Amino acid sequence: MVSGNKIYYTDASQDGGEYGYRNWYEYNMDTKKEREILREDMFPYSGDSFYIENCVGDNLYVVRSDSDGAGGQKMYRLNLKDNKLTFIRSRDTEYSDEWEVCGEYIVNRWENDDGETGVTIFPMEE
């Protein structure tokens, strides 16, 4: 993911090559410096994969799958200035989820086992 003069990426090979696992890094194209920005131990509980969904200003929006395999996901905001990771929303259901950050809203698209689909829209909370 590219945002301004920075590139955000993961070293997925750390966990068998699965997309979205573990450590994420920021590379500043102006200064040519890399820094680790997101690690497993920053989350308040253990879980499955996590990935950066979007970048808005100084915040990265991170989605984390639940460890119980129920299909639920939680969204966090990582403030890049202070490296503080804050829980925002969860979608704890059997549905498969997709999260997006759209302006002042968080959009959660879902589909259940019966093929029903829906969209849930949450206002952004600061």
C-alpha positions in Angstrom: 0.0 0.0 0.0 1.3 3.5 -0.9 0.2 6.7 0.8 2.0 9.9 0.0 5.7 9.3 0.2 5.4 6.1 2.3 5.0 2.4 1.4 3.4 0.0 3.9 4.2 -3.7 3.5 4.4 -7.0 5.4 7.1 -9.6 5.6 4.5 -12.4 5.1 7.3 -15.0 4.8 7.5 -15.0 8.6 4.4 -17.1 8.9 4.6 -19.4 5.9 3.7 -16.9 3.3 0.1 -16.3 4.3 -1.1 -12.8 3.3 -1.7 -10.4 6.1 0.3 -12.1 8.8 2.3 -10.4 11.5 4.8 -7.6 11.2 4.1 -4.6 9.0 6.7 -1.9 8.0 6.7 1.6 6.8 9.3 2.7 4.2 9.8 6.5 3.7 10.8 7.1 0.1 12.2 10.6 0.9 14.5 9.5 3.8 15.0 5.9 2.5 14.3 4.6 6.1 12.3 1.7 7.2 10.6 1.2 10.5 8.4 -1.5 12.0 4.9 -0.2 12.7 2.7 -3.2 13.5 3.4 -6.4 15.4 1.4 -9.2 16.9 2.1 -8.2 20.4 0.5 -4.8 19.9 -3.0 -6.3 19.9 -4.8 -6.8 23.2 -5.5 -10.5 22.5 -4.1 -13.2 20.3 -5.8 -13.9 17.0 -5.4 -14.8 13.4 -4.1 -12.7 10.5 -4.2 -8.9 10.3 -3.8 -6.5 7.5 -3.9 -2.8 6.7 -7.2 -1.9 5.1 -6.6 1.8 4.4 -4.5 4.8 5.3 -6.2 8.1 6.1 -3.9 11.0 7.2 -1.7 9.8 10.0 -3.9 6.7 10.7 -3.7 3.2 9.3 -6.9 1.1 9.6 -6.1 -2.5 10.5 -8.5 -5.5 10.3 -7.9 -8.5 12.5 -9.6 -11.9 12.2 -10.8 -13.6 15.4 -8.8 -16.6 16.7 -11.9 -18.7 17.2 -12.5 -19.1 13.5 -16.1 -17.9 13.7 -15.5 -15.4 10.9 -15.7 -12.3 12.9 -13.3 -9.4 12.5 -12.2 -6.4 14.4 -11.0 -3.1 13.1 -8.3 -1.0 14.8 -6.8 2.4 14.1 -3.0 2.7 14.3 -1.8 6.3 14.8 1.5 6.6 13.0 2.6 9.6 15.1 2.5 7.9 18.5 2.2 4.2 17.3 -0.9 3.8 19.4 -3.3 1.0 18.3 -6.9 1.6 19.2 -9.9 -0.8 18.9 -12.7 0.8 16.7 -15.3 -1.8 15.8 -16.1 -5.5 15.6 -18.2 -7.7 13.5 -18.6 -10.9 15.5 -20.7 -13.1 13.3 -20.6 -16.2 11.1 -20.5 -13.9 8.1 -17.5 -13.3 5.9 -16.6 -9.7 6.2 -14.9 -7.0 4.2 -14.1 -3.6 5.7 -13.4 -0.3 4.0 -12.8 3.2 5.2 -14.8 5.7 3.1 -14.4 9.3 4.1 -15.9 9.8 7.6 -17.4 6.2 7.7 -16.4 2.6 8.1 -18.2 0.3 5.7 -18.6 -3.4 6.5 -19.9 -5.6 3.6 -21.0 -9.1 4.4 -22.5 -12.3 3.0 -24.0 -15.1 5.1 -24.2 -18.8 4.4 -27.6 -18.4 2.8 -26.2 -16.0 0.2 -27.8 -13.0 1.7 -25.7 -9.9 1.5 -25.7 -6.6 3.3 -23.8 -3.5 4.2 -23.4 -1.9 7.6 -22.1 1.6 7.8 -20.5 3.0 11.0 -19.6 6.7 11.6 -15.9 7.2 12.1 -15.0 7.7 15.8 -12.1 9.7 16.8 
